[in-house]
Structures are given as structure tokens and as C-alpha cells.
């Protein structure tokens, strides 16, 4: 089992990590196709969608169609409205307004269904770049400044919107095009976030494909989680801290968040696991510093042009250099400017998990090359 898992993940990464620069990033479509044609074998799977992890999705099959209930899975959400849809036929034209929504289509090899996008800070998908160049997909502007004429000209069946962005979508309601909230990024379980591809499967009529791809994601994630659990005892779990100072405080991932679950499944004891937030939150610098100074590992992310080094990190605040993880060179960094994390990590939780397992437990995944999180090196 272990050797098989190593081979699968190694092959996956060999394809996906040929070059991490923006211009050469491989789409999820290509990754799945090159690996084992997961969605190409979709006919072997059921065309009935069952939701097992996502808290913000409910699906039921009724005489008048497929009933889908969408809600924000964040218990602290201020906007708790539940959306109800009845799907009677598949749709073919969509507008995406976040990178994660785009990644859902990429995972299923359905990029051609996207006819419009807002202006993303970084776009990695070669397929989407081709569609933008050819005019198959058009830019509709940014939140708060959408080009309504372009939106209407796209003739979309649905527009996906985000729960964290509200004012900018008001103008779109006047277009008469249904808006669907995509709350995948609010899910606290990695497999719950990935399971939102099933919503895309329902809307596009590609339910077998969605089941096939999710089955692949789930099996790899759970197999690696099991390997870790059999190796690591709770008494010997390495500790980990997250985030760093951003403006007025130390930004951490919440103790009930997606990343906190990744830490746990990777066999790490998250220093801030008692925090009740399901997303990111900002705390007093001294509070986090005091608790994290002796953590074995340290997870951070951000956008940086070039190689992010330990020296660059310590220049932000010289207290960072006194932390154990810094001194032991056990800092893991995801460069959002050079990796498709925002697009694909939500549908590749098995790779995010593997990134941490690789560093936390080096006796596992010896041939694996990290996809998103890599150790920060010293320039010395």
C-alpha cells in the first residue's frame, strides 16, 4: 500500500511540478489526464451525487428535478441566507469570479464552459489563458466595477459569486442572470472544500465525472492520512505555528480552519488549535509569538517576487530569528505569486497534505517533490 501511494503521488507531482513559473503551470485538467485519466473513466461511476463532507451543500432527488441547497458553512457568517435551486437540465455557460471557482472547472476538465471571468491578480491556467486570447472567455471587470454589457453579451446561464464579497455583485442582479454563491473556501474540512466540484458536476450535467474525480481525491487524501496516523503517536507529534505579522497583528489560520485540519491530518500539533475561528484571524503579536517561539515548524504564505529566504523573513521583524522553527530552518512557505494555490489547492488537498507530511515526517514520501509549500532556505 505504501509503495503504491508513493508511486501515485510521485507520478502526480512529476507531471505537475515540471515548472512552477506562471507561464508553465499545468492545469488540473492536464494533471488528472496525465496521471490516470480519472475523469476519463467516469462511466464507471454513479451519476447520483451524494454529499459527505461539505457542510454548505445539500442535494436531494425529487420528481420535479434535483434540489440543491446552498448555505455558508461558516458558523460565524453574517450572511446566512440559504439558496435553493432546482436543476432540471444541464447548463453550458458560466461566469466565475474567484480563482477557486475556476479551479473547480479545471479539476473536471470543463474550462470551456467558462465564458466570463473577473480580473484575477494571477491567472495560472494555460487553458484559460488560451480561451482569453481567443475571446472564448472574456474579462468582465472587477468587483464593484463590472462591465454589465460584457456580462450580458456572454449569455451566461449562471454567475458564481463569493460569500466574502457583497457590494460588487448587486449590479449583476439587474442582469436577470441567476447568481450562485460558491462557499467552497468556507469549508473547514479539506475534503469538504474539494467536494464543491460536485456542484459543478450537477450544473453541467457531468455528475459521473465529478464523482470520479472526487473519489480519486478522497482516496489519496485518506490513504496518506492513514499512513501518518499509523506512524505518529499523539505524544510525539511535532508542533507547528502559522502566519506572521500583517499590519496590526499576527495573522494566523483559525483553530477550526481548513489548514488546521491539514496540520492535524499531517500529524502535527497546531499551537493555536484552541482558537475557535474557522477562517483566518488576527491576534496580538506578543500572544502568538509567546506561544509559537518553541514550535518545531512554521507555516506561512504570501506573494513574493523571487526567492523568499530566511533573511528576508527576519528583516520583517528581528524577533522571527529567535523562533525555534526559524533557527532550525523548518519554515514552510507557499509563494502565491508563483504557484496556482488559489486556483488548484482547493481541489488538490491531497497534495497540500503531502507537502506537510514530506517535511513533518521525512521518513515518508521520500521521492515526493512539494507542490505548494516548500522549506525556506537561507541565502548563506
N, C-alpha and C positions, 0 to 999 in steps of 0.2 A: 504494500500500500504506500509506504513512504517513498520508495524509489519511483513508483508511478506518479505520485503527486509532484515529486521533484522534477520529473521529466516534463510533465504537463506545464508546470509553471515556468520552467526554463525555456520551453518552446514558445510559450506565450510571450515571455519577455524578450526573447531573441528577436521576434518579429517586431514587437512594439518599441524596442529601445535601440533600434539601429541608429537613430539620430534624434536627439531631443530638441533640436533647434526648431523654432516655429515653422520654418519653411518645409521641414521634412517629417513633421509629426504624422504618424499613421492613424487613420481613423479607426473607431471601434468596429465599423463595418469590415475593414480590411483585417483587423486583428482576429475577429471571430472567423472570418472566411479562411484565413491562412492557418489558423490553429486547428480547428476540427470541424469546420462548417456546421457549427451548432444550429444556426437557424436554417441552414440548407436541409437539415433532416427534420424540419418542423412537422412534416406529415405524420411522424411517429407519435406526436403529442396530441393531447386533447385540445379541442377548440373551446372548451369551457374554462373561464377564468375563475380562479379561487384565490382570495387574498388571505395570506397567512401572517405577514409581518407588518405591513403598512397600516398605521392607525388612522390615516386620513382618507382611506378608500374603503368603500363597501360596494359589493356587486351582488345583484340578485337577478335571476332569470324569470321573467313574468310573461304572460300571454301576449302583452302588447309590446314587448321588447326587452332589452337588457337595461335594468335600472342601476344607475351609478350614483352613489352618494359621495360627495367630496367635502371634506372639512379640514380645518387646520389642526394637525396633530399636536401642536404646541399647547400644553395646558394653560400657559400664561398668555396666550394670544388675545389681543384686544379685539380682533376681528374674527368672531366665531361663527359667522354665517355659514350654514350648510347649503351646498349647491346640489340640486337634483337634476339628473338628465336621464332621458330615455333614448337609448340608441336602437334605431330600427334598421339602419343601413350604414355601410362603411363610408367614410369621408376621405377626401384625397388632397385637400389644400389647407395648410395650416400656417399660422404666423407664430414664431417663437420670440420671446422677449428676454430670455435668460440663457446662459451657457448650459446650465443643467438640462433645460428642456431640449436644447439642441442635442446634447449627449444621449438623451433617451432615444431620439430618432436614429442617431449614429449607431447605437448598440444593436438596433434592429435592421440596419441597412436600409432605412427608409428616408434618407436625406432628401430624395427627390420630391417628397410630399411637402417640404417646407418652401413656401412661396414668398415669405417675407420674414425679415429679422430686424430687431433694433440694432443700434450700433454698439457692438461689444468692444471692450477695451482691447482684448486679444482674441483673435479667431485662429484656431489651430487646424481645423479640419480641411484637408486638401480638397475633399469633395465639395464642401460648402464654398470654398474659395473659387472653384471652377464654376459652380452654379451662380455665384455672384458676378463673376466675369462675363458669363454668357447671358445674364439677365434672367435666368430661370428663377433665381431668388433675388429679391430687391431689398434694399435698406429702407426701413420705414421711419427712421429718425430715432430720437432718444426719448425716454420717459419725460413727459411734460412738454415735449416738442415734437410730437408725432406728425408726419405728413399724412393727413387724413385722405387726401386724394389718392396718394400712393397706396394706402391701406385698402381703399375701396377697389382700386384698379387691380389689386392682387386677387380679388374674388375669393378670399379665404372662407372655408366652412367654419373654422373656429380660430380664435386668438387665445393663446396661452398667456396668462398673466401671473404675476408673483404676489404672494401674500404680504411681502415686506414693502411693496411699492403700491401706493394707492392713488395719489392725486393725478399722476400722469395718465392713468387709464380711464379717467372719467370721460375724456373726449371721445374715446373709442366706442363708448356705449351708444353714442348717437349714430354710429355707422350701421346699426342694426345687425351686427355680426356677433354671435354668441361668444362671450368671454368665459374661459375656463381657468380657474385657479389651479396652478400646479404647485402643490405643497410638499413635493418630494424632499426638498432640502430641510424641511422642518422635522422630518422623521428622526427619531433618536437612535434607531437601530439601523446599522449599515444595510442589512438586507431589506429593511422596510423602505429605505430610500431607493434602492435599486428596483424594488417591486413596482414602482410607479411606471416602469416600462409597460406594465400590463394595461394601464390606462391608454397608452398609445396604441397597444395592440387592439383594444376594444374599439377605439375610434376609427382606426384604419382598416379594421377587418382582418388584421394579422394576429389573431389570438394564438394560433398554434406556434407561430414564430416567437411571440412574446413568452409563451410557456417554455419553449425550447431554450431560449437564451437565459431566462431566469433560472431554469433548472441547472444550467451549466454554472452560473454564478454561485448559486446556493451550494451546490455540491463541492466546489473548490473551496469556498469560504469555510463551510462546516468541517471539511476534511482537515484543513490546516488548523482550525481552532481545536479540533480533537487532538491532533498531534502535539500541540502546545500544552494542552491540559494534561496529557499523559506524561509530559516531561517536567513540568513546573509545579512545585508544591506551593501552597499559599504562603508558607513560612519563608520561602526563599525567592519570592517574586521581586525582581528589580523595581525600583521606584522611578517615576517619571513626572516631570513638571511640564507645563505648556505655556506658550505665549511669551510676550515681553512687553516692555513699556510702550504704549501708544498714546501720545498726547497726555491725558490727565491721569492715567493709571496703567496698571499691568493688565493687559487683555489676556484672558485665559479661555479655554474651552470649558463649558459647564460640566458639572459632575454627572449630569444626566444626558449628555450630548452624544451625537454620532461618534465623535472622536474619542470620548471617554469609553465608549463601548469597544472601539477598536483597541484601545490600550488594554482593556480587560481581557479581550479575546486573544491578544498577543502575549498575554502572560505578564502584564506589568501592573504594578500597584500605583494608581494615579494619586498623587499627593492631594489633589483637590476633589477627590471623589465624593466628599460630603457636601459639596456645593449642589444646590437644587436646580440650577439653571439647565435648560435643555439645549441652549444655544451658546454663543459666546457671551462673555460678560467682563466688565472691567472692575478690578478691585484695587485697593490701595497698594502701591508698590511695596512698601515695607512688609505688609502682611504676606504677600506671595513670596517675596524674597526670603523671609524668615522660615517659611515652610519648605521652600524649594531649594535652599542653598546646598543641602546634602543629597538631593535627588541624584540617582545614578544616571538618568538620561533626561534630555530636554528636547521638546518638540516645538519648532517654530515654523512659520511660513511668511511669505511676503514676496513682493516683486522687486527684483534686483537685476540691474544690467551688468552682466559679467559674473565672475566667480565670487560668491559670498564666502568670506573667510572668518575665522575666529577673531582676527584682529579688527575686522570691520564691525563685528558684533560688539566687542568690548569698547570700541570708540563711542558707541551709542550711550553706554553707561559703564564706567570702570568697575562697578560692583559686579557686573556679569562675570568678570575674570576670576572672581573669588568663589564662584559656584563649582561644586564638585564635578558636575557634568561638563562644564567648560574645561576645567583643568585636566580631566581625563579624555577630552576630545570625543565626548559622547553626545554631541548636539546634532539633531536631525533637522534638516531644513528642506522645505519644498519651495522652489522658486516658481511662483505663479506666472512669471513673465516668460519662462522657458519650458514649462510643462503644461499639458492640457488638463490640469487638475480640475478647474472649474467645469470643463466640458465633460470629462470622462470618469473622474474618480467616483462620482455617484453611482455609476453603473459598472465600476470595477472595484468594489470593496474588497474582493479577494486579493487584489494587487496592493491596495493600501495596507491591508493586514500583513501581507507578505513583506512589505517594506520594513515594518516594525519588527516582525519576527526575525528577519535577517540580521538586524542589529542587536536586538534584545537577547536572542538565543542563537549565536553564531554556529552552534553545532547542527542547526537545521538549515535547510535551503542553501547549502554551500555553493551551488552553482548559480544561484539566483542573482540577477542584477536589478537593483531597485528601480522602480518606475517613477515614483514621485518624491519620496523622502530619502535623502542621502546624507551621510555624515559630513559635517562642515569641517574642512581641512584648515590647517594653519599654513600661512604663506612662508613660514620659516622652514 
